[in-house]
Amino acid sequence: MASDTEAEAGASGVPGASAPLVTLTLAEMRFEDGTPVLGALELSLRPGETLAITGPSGVGKSTLLRILAGLETRFTGTLQVPDRMAMVFQEPTLLPWRTARDNIRLTTGLSAKAAQEALDEVGLADHAGQYPTQMSLGQQRRLSLARAFGSAPDVLLLDEPFVSLDPELAEEMMVLFARLRAARGLATVLVTHVETEAKMLASRIVTLSGSPARLGAERQNKGAYFQLSASGVTSSKS
């Protein structure tokens, strides 16, 4: 278990960092039929850090993320989150009848110029007029990231954002995400069943397991695969 000083340092490594942006104290979460899904747990997220929640498929990770997003209210406990939050789902939740540019504009309120800049930032400069159905899965995921970051959230929630991508494309997407996050110093919760993704991107890692599921001991991840800075990402395999 990390010390109070280490926890306060967060991703920046600076002791005395700001108070948590997100705090959840959960007593339990049950499905409508009464089946318990999540047991008692506590979770917090501070500015600038990335918390990875790992665990097997079906254990309740997405349910926990939906609680944080305010999309799941059938739980007993208390939740405090900032007003500005964005979420990237497992499947790109794009508007199929709108162009890539309009998918950003309609959901974020950005101007056409700002929306184009958001597309440029994720490598979709030439796809502004395309519809999601005309784009590959990787391009759709890029668009989802552009839309999420374009909303200028205080907290970003990601639910298996690299699932169904081949390893090379998944790593390319992780580099892209890391650059976007580092440039903004954004606090992030990443849900993944892939341990290597957590080790690549997260400053803290916790595992959800059991039935009902509970969070295990927190692990600080100081030797992350990507050493981040606002200017880019450097691979540090060792």
C-alpha positions as CSV (number, residue, x, y, z in Angstrom):
1,M,0.0,0.0,0.0
2,A,1.4,3.4,-1.0
3,S,2.1,6.0,1.7
4,D,0.0,9.1,1.9
5,T,2.8,11.2,0.4
6,E,3.2,8.8,-2.5
7,A,-0.6,8.8,-3.2
8,E,-0.8,12.6,-3.0
9,A,2.1,12.8,-5.5
10,G,0.0,11.1,-8.2
11,A,1.4,10.9,-11.7
12,S,3.4,14.0,-11.4
13,G,5.5,12.7,-8.5
14,V,5.1,16.0,-6.7
15,P,4.1,15.6,-3.0
16,G,1.2,17.7,-1.9
17,A,-0.8,17.5,-5.1
18,S,-4.4,18.5,-5.3
19,A,-7.2,16.7,-3.6
20,P,-9.0,13.9,-5.5
21,L,-11.1,14.8,-8.5
22,V,-13.1,11.5,-8.1
23,T,-14.0,9.7,-4.9
24,L,-16.2,6.6,-4.7
25,T,-17.2,4.8,-1.5
26,L,-19.3,1.8,-2.6
27,A,-21.2,-0.4,-0.2
28,E,-22.6,-2.7,-3.0
29,M,-24.0,-2.9,-6.5
30,R,-26.7,-5.4,-7.5
31,F,-28.4,-6.2,-10.8
32,E,-32.1,-5.8,-11.1
33,D,-32.6,-9.5,-10.2
34,G,-30.7,-9.0,-7.0
35,T,-27.5,-10.6,-8.1
36,P,-24.6,-8.9,-6.4
37,V,-22.0,-7.6,-8.8
38,L,-19.7,-5.3,-6.8
39,G,-18.9,-5.5,-3.1
40,A,-17.6,-2.8,-0.8
41,L,-14.8,-0.8,-2.3
42,E,-13.2,2.6,-2.3
43,L,-11.7,4.4,-5.2
44,S,-10.1,7.9,-5.8
45,L,-8.4,9.7,-8.7
46,R,-6.2,12.7,-8.4
47,P,-5.4,15.4,-11.0
48,G,-2.9,14.2,-13.7
49,E,-2.8,10.5,-12.8
50,T,-4.0,7.5,-14.7
51,L,-5.6,4.7,-12.7
52,A,-5.9,1.4,-14.4
53,I,-8.6,-1.1,-13.3
54,T,-7.7,-4.6,-14.4
55,G,-9.4,-8.0,-14.0
56,P,-11.0,-10.7,-16.1
57,S,-13.8,-10.1,-18.5
58,G,-17.2,-10.1,-16.9
59,V,-16.0,-9.3,-13.4
60,G,-17.7,-5.9,-13.3
61,K,-15.1,-3.5,-14.5
62,S,-17.4,-1.8,-17.0
63,T,-20.1,-1.6,-14.4
64,L,-17.7,0.2,-12.0
65,L,-16.7,2.6,-14.8
66,R,-20.4,3.3,-15.6
67,I,-20.9,4.1,-11.9
68,L,-18.1,6.7,-12.1
69,A,-19.6,8.1,-15.3
70,G,-23.0,8.5,-13.7
71,L,-24.6,6.0,-16.1
72,E,-25.3,3.4,-13.5
73,T,-27.2,4.6,-10.4
74,R,-28.3,1.2,-8.9
75,F,-25.7,1.2,-6.2
76,T,-25.4,1.9,-2.5
77,G,-22.7,4.4,-1.6
78,T,-21.4,7.9,-2.3
79,L,-19.8,9.3,-5.4
80,Q,-18.2,12.7,-6.0
81,V,-17.0,13.6,-9.5
82,P,-16.3,16.9,-11.4
83,D,-18.8,18.4,-13.8
84,R,-16.7,17.9,-16.9
85,M,-16.2,14.2,-17.7
86,A,-15.9,12.3,-20.9
87,M,-16.1,8.6,-21.6
88,V,-14.7,6.4,-24.4
89,F,-16.7,3.1,-24.7
90,Q,-15.6,-0.3,-25.9
91,E,-17.4,0.2,-29.2
92,P,-17.2,3.7,-30.8
93,T,-20.5,5.4,-30.0
94,L,-20.5,7.6,-33.0
95,L,-23.3,9.3,-34.9
96,P,-23.4,7.3,-38.2
97,W,-25.5,9.9,-40.0
98,R,-23.0,12.7,-39.3
99,T,-19.5,13.3,-40.7
100,A,-16.4,12.9,-38.6
101,R,-16.1,16.7,-38.1
102,D,-19.8,17.0,-37.1
103,N,-19.4,14.1,-34.7
104,I,-17.0,16.3,-32.8
105,R,-18.9,19.6,-33.3
106,L,-22.3,18.3,-32.2
107,T,-21.1,16.6,-29.0
108,T,-18.5,19.2,-27.9
109,G,-19.8,22.5,-29.2
110,L,-16.4,23.2,-30.9
111,S,-16.3,25.4,-33.9
112,A,-15.6,23.9,-37.4
113,K,-12.0,25.1,-37.1
114,A,-11.4,23.6,-33.7
115,A,-13.1,20.4,-34.7
116,Q,-10.7,20.1,-37.7
117,E,-7.8,20.8,-35.4
118,A,-9.0,18.0,-33.1
119,L,-9.1,15.6,-36.1
120,D,-5.6,16.8,-37.2
121,E,-4.3,15.9,-33.7
122,V,-5.4,12.3,-34.0
123,G,-4.3,11.8,-37.6
124,L,-7.7,12.2,-39.3
125,A,-7.0,15.5,-41.1
126,D,-8.2,14.0,-44.4
127,H,-11.3,12.2,-43.0
128,A,-13.3,15.2,-41.8
129,G,-16.0,14.7,-44.4
130,Q,-16.3,10.9,-44.0
131,Y,-19.0,9.1,-42.1
132,P,-18.2,6.6,-39.4
133,T,-19.3,3.7,-41.6
134,Q,-16.7,4.7,-44.2
135,M,-13.9,4.5,-41.6
136,S,-12.0,1.6,-40.3
137,L,-12.3,0.5,-36.6
138,G,-8.9,2.1,-35.8
139,Q,-10.1,5.4,-37.4
140,Q,-13.3,5.3,-35.5
141,R,-11.4,4.8,-32.3
142,R,-9.3,7.8,-33.2
143,L,-12.4,9.8,-33.8
144,S,-13.8,8.7,-30.4
145,L,-10.6,9.9,-28.7
146,A,-10.7,13.2,-30.6
147,R,-14.3,13.8,-29.5
148,A,-13.5,12.9,-25.8
149,F,-10.5,15.2,-25.6
150,G,-12.3,17.9,-27.6
151,S,-14.8,18.2,-24.8
152,A,-12.0,19.4,-22.5
153,P,-12.9,17.1,-19.6
154,D,-11.4,17.2,-16.1
155,V,-11.6,13.4,-16.0
156,L,-11.5,10.9,-18.9
157,L,-13.0,7.4,-18.5
158,L,-11.9,4.7,-21.0
159,D,-13.6,1.3,-21.2
160,E,-11.3,-1.2,-23.0
161,P,-10.5,1.4,-25.7
162,F,-7.9,-0.8,-27.5
163,V,-10.0,-4.0,-27.7
164,S,-10.3,-5.8,-31.0
165,L,-7.3,-4.1,-32.5
166,D,-4.3,-6.0,-33.7
167,P,-1.2,-5.6,-31.5
168,E,0.6,-3.1,-33.8
169,L,-2.4,-0.9,-34.1
170,A,-3.2,-1.2,-30.4
171,E,0.3,0.1,-29.5
172,E,-0.1,2.9,-32.0
173,M,-3.3,3.9,-30.4
174,M,-1.8,3.8,-26.9
175,V,1.0,6.1,-28.0
176,L,-1.6,8.5,-29.4
177,F,-3.6,8.4,-26.3
178,A,-0.5,8.9,-24.1
179,R,0.5,12.0,-26.2
180,L,-3.0,13.5,-25.9
181,R,-3.1,12.9,-22.2
182,A,0.4,14.1,-21.5
183,A,-0.2,17.4,-23.4
184,R,-3.2,18.1,-21.2
185,G,-2.2,16.6,-17.8
186,L,-5.6,14.8,-17.8
187,A,-6.8,12.5,-15.0
188,T,-7.8,9.2,-16.5
189,V,-9.4,5.9,-15.4
190,L,-8.6,3.1,-17.8
191,V,-10.5,-0.2,-17.6
192,T,-8.7,-3.1,-19.3
193,H,-8.4,-6.9,-19.0
194,V,-4.9,-6.7,-20.6
195,E,-2.3,-6.3,-17.9
196,T,0.3,-5.1,-20.3
197,E,-1.9,-2.1,-21.3
198,A,-2.1,-1.1,-17.6
199,K,1.6,-1.4,-17.2
200,M,2.2,0.7,-20.3
201,L,-0.1,3.6,-19.4
202,A,-1.0,3.8,-15.7
203,S,0.6,5.4,-12.8
204,R,-1.5,3.3,-10.4
205,I,-3.0,-0.2,-11.0
206,V,-5.7,-2.0,-9.1
207,T,-7.3,-5.4,-9.8
208,L,-11.0,-6.1,-9.6
209,S,-11.8,-9.7,-8.7
210,G,-14.1,-12.0,-6.7
211,S,-17.9,-12.4,-6.5
212,P,-19.1,-9.9,-5.7
213,A,-16.0,-8.1,-7.0
214,R,-13.8,-6.0,-4.9
215,L,-10.6,-4.0,-5.5
216,G,-7.3,-5.5,-4.5
217,A,-4.3,-3.7,-3.2
218,E,-3.1,-0.8,-5.2
219,R,0.2,-1.0,-7.1
220,Q,2.2,2.1,-8.0
221,N,3.6,1.8,-11.5
222,K,6.7,4.0,-11.5
223,G,8.4,1.9,-14.3
224,A,5.7,2.6,-16.9
225,Y,6.5,1.5,-20.5
226,F,5.9,5.0,-21.8
227,Q,7.8,7.9,-20.2
228,L,5.5,10.8,-20.8
229,S,6.1,14.5,-21.4
230,A,4.0,17.2,-23.0
231,S,6.3,17.1,-26.1
232,G,5.8,13.4,-26.8
233,V,6.2,9.8,-25.8
234,T,9.4,7.8,-25.5
235,S,9.4,4.0,-25.5
236,S,11.5,2.6,-22.6
237,K,11.4,-1.2,-22.9
238,S,13.9,-2.6,-20.5
